[in-house]
Amino acid sequence: MSSSSSQRPNQPLLLGLVGGCVVLLMVLMMFSGNGRAQQENPALVEQTVNVLPVKYQNTFAKRYRAMGRVESTSQAMVGFERAGRVADVLVEDGQRVNRGDLLARLDTKRIDAQLLEAQAALELATAEARLASISEKRVVSLVRSKLESPQRLDEAKEANNIAQARLAQIQAQLDTLTLELEKSTILAPYTADIVARVVDAGAVVNIGQPIFEIANNATLSARIALPPEVAGTLQIGDLYDLRIGEAAVRGQLLTIGSQRNLRTRTVDTVFSVNANAVTLVGDLIAVDLAIELNQFGVWVPISALANGVRGMWNVYVVGNEGATQVATRAVEIIYSDGERAFITGALQDGDLLVIGGTHRFVARQNVNARVSDIAPNITQ
């Protein structure tokens, strides 16, 4: 009995100690949280931010790039105008030729023999025609002297006509053979480069079969396919920005196609290429265009955007310069070129838009706002 009664006074003491520990722990936690808040608050106060006034516009320029290829303004496949065996090929791939240069010729042994035969026949027909003419003149004289009958004169005239016709026939044959001889050669139609030689000496070719591909690379053009709605905004004769690799050149728009490609649904546009540009036929070339579109909105730097909820975007605005607070506005991106974004949303003309460091802010955060001297083209 005495042992049990001696333990009872210790129970209140134990409960008091436990309660005191709990109270002490709660006090320590409160002071710890207050200390952290005091350390965090300075980071939320008086951060300096750059702002720009919002200025809405009714249109914006959308950048558009299309690819094409460099081609020669004069390019053709050339061949012989008659069939035969190729005797000589006088030029090689990549060789520069001038207008009228001999490129290749066919074997002309048969034509040469026919020409000799025709020339001999022409000499014979010329002699016969000359004799018939002399005979006619003599018969005319005899008829006038009444030493020959008029029938003899008629015979002499017809004999002369036959001789002259025979002479014309032989001359025509000779001209035909001469033309065939000319068709046995290929002459350069203009100053050009030999892009490809398709046939070697000894080959038998048909009429019009390609022997060479030639191109005048002194003047180049770019053929670029564009959607009709884009091509319709261009003006023939205007200069546009072209890019060949990393090199920028200026090109004049020469033509706009009037027929849509059934497969790609585009039309071809042709631009001149500066003769000083370092490029080759077949190189890829791009045109950079700015297409004006009707859309109400405002340009902002990409750095002014912050992720929103449900795929939306946010921007931050302030009420005035100097000490102020930031507020969140939901916006929609209409178009972005990588550096700027054209947006529309809960903004008003004249709102001061925060243009950087948006990931560090929360709504109603205290900041020190100052108007930025950022380049005007960022927001135009």
C-alpha angles and dihedrals in degrees: 000000000000091000094054094049092051092059097053097073089057095062097071089047092054093048090050092053092050092049092049091053092051092050091048091050092051091050091051091050092051093051091046093053092046090053092053092048090051090051093048098044095070089058089057096049130078100354108165113236133182116233137185129199114251114244117184123209134190098227139028136196114243116204114233127186125190130181129223141149136265113244138174118260088222115037129148147159109236130195144154122295091222137039122256148106118304108241102178138011107195104183137055136215113288094018118140115231133184129225110284097019115143110247104172142341139204129233105276102181093116093047091046090055092047090050091054090049092048093048090053091048089049092054090050093048091047091054092047091049091049091050092048091051092051091047091052092052091051093049090050089055092048093049090052088052088048090240093119133040122248089245090064089054091052090051092050092050093050091046089054091048091051091050092050091049091049089051092051091048093053090046090053091051090050091050090050092052090047089053091049088052090053090049088056091074134062116218123189106260091206141352105293149136123260102243095180139356107213103181134043130212114284096035119126110229137190129231110289095004108152113256100165138017109213132183135184099226093177088087118038134183137191121232110203127175115223134178109261092242090056095042089051091064093058127091123219109240096028122120120243137186115261128182128206105187105307094337119101119212136170120239133188118226107242105175142359116210118243096206128069119230105244093215102042097025090225136117125230121246122191123209128186116242121219110255089225093059114113100235144119134220108276096030118138114252131184133205120212114209136178110217115200112224130185107241132132112230148095135262116237133173115261087241089066092066126092129184115265133187127288094012094307127128131229135208129191125232134183130212098230145344119283123021109010144123130262122238129196124239125187115226140175124228112229097177139348130196095192096264102047137026128212106218142174130194144093096353131115131207108271097025111142106239122204105231104190147027093029092152089070097057138086129189116285093014115155114244141162108239126203129176111250126230091218116156111279094231090068091072100031 
